[in-house]
Amino acid sequence: KSDFINFISDQEWKSIEPVSSWFGPSSFLMSSMSALFQLSMWIRHCHNYLTENVGIPVWGSYAVFALATLLSGLILGLVSETLERDWL
């Protein structure tokens, strides 16, 4: 507590460089990072649900996520190719 009070009273805060807007909490980069962390927590929740409640073995849960990743990549690739052909 005393260190914080000294930090303020001695105006040491003036010597600290402010955070760049690129790394600010409301920037696009940090919002994207937050979304990735939320996605990872959702995937962990789904994995726990599949293994604990449904009774799928751990390797089966990994297989489900691997197939979902492949399927989403296939769909995104097809959509991307279709949009590219239509626009060009």
C-alpha positions in Angstrom: 0.0 0.0 0.0 2.8 2.4 0.9 4.6 1.7 -2.4 1.5 2.6 -4.3 1.0 5.8 -2.4 4.7 6.7 -3.0 4.3 5.9 -6.6 1.4 8.4 -6.9 2.8 11.1 -4.5 6.3 11.1 -6.1 4.7 11.2 -9.6 6.6 8.2 -10.8 3.7 7.4 -13.0 4.8 10.1 -15.4 7.9 8.1 -16.4 5.8 5.1 -17.5 5.1 4.9 -21.2 1.4 4.5 -22.0 0.1 1.4 -23.6 -0.2 1.6 -27.4 -3.7 1.7 -28.7 -2.9 -1.4 -30.7 -2.6 -3.3 -27.3 -5.4 -1.5 -25.5 -8.1 -3.6 -24.0 -10.7 -2.4 -26.5 -8.5 -2.8 -29.6 -9.3 -5.3 -32.4 -6.3 -7.4 -31.5 -7.2 -7.8 -27.9 -10.8 -8.4 -28.7 -9.7 -11.2 -31.1 -7.5 -12.7 -28.4 -10.4 -12.6 -25.9 -12.6 -14.4 -28.5 -9.9 -17.1 -29.0 -9.7 -17.7 -25.2 -13.5 -17.9 -24.9 -13.5 -20.4 -27.8 -10.8 -22.5 -26.1 -12.9 -22.5 -22.8 -16.0 -23.6 -24.8 -14.0 -26.4 -26.5 -12.7 -27.5 -23.0 -16.3 -27.5 -21.7 -17.5 -29.6 -24.7 -14.6 -32.0 -24.2 -15.5 -32.4 -20.5 -19.2 -32.9 -21.3 -18.4 -35.5 -23.9 -16.1 -37.5 -21.7 -17.9 -37.1 -18.4 -21.6 -37.0 -19.2 -21.9 -38.8 -22.5 -19.2 -41.4 -21.7 -17.1 -41.0 -24.9 -13.4 -41.9 -24.3 -10.9 -39.2 -24.4 -9.5 -40.4 -27.8 -13.1 -40.4 -29.1 -13.6 -36.8 -28.0 -10.3 -35.8 -29.8 -11.6 -37.7 -32.9 -14.8 -35.7 -32.8 -12.9 -32.4 -32.6 -10.6 -33.5 -35.4 -13.5 -34.3 -37.7 -15.2 -31.1 -36.8 -12.0 -29.2 -37.6 -11.7 -31.0 -41.0 -15.4 -30.4 -41.8 -15.3 -26.7 -40.9 -12.1 -26.3 -43.0 -13.8 -28.0 -45.9 -16.9 -25.9 -45.7 -14.8 -22.6 -45.3 -12.7 -23.7 -48.3 -15.7 -24.4 -50.5 -17.4 -21.1 -49.5 -14.1 -19.2 -50.1 -13.7 -20.8 -53.5 -17.3 -20.1 -54.5 -17.1 -16.5 -53.4 -13.8 -16.1 -55.3 -15.2 -17.5 -58.5 -18.3 -15.4 -58.3 -16.4 -12.2 -57.7 -13.7 -12.7 -60.2 
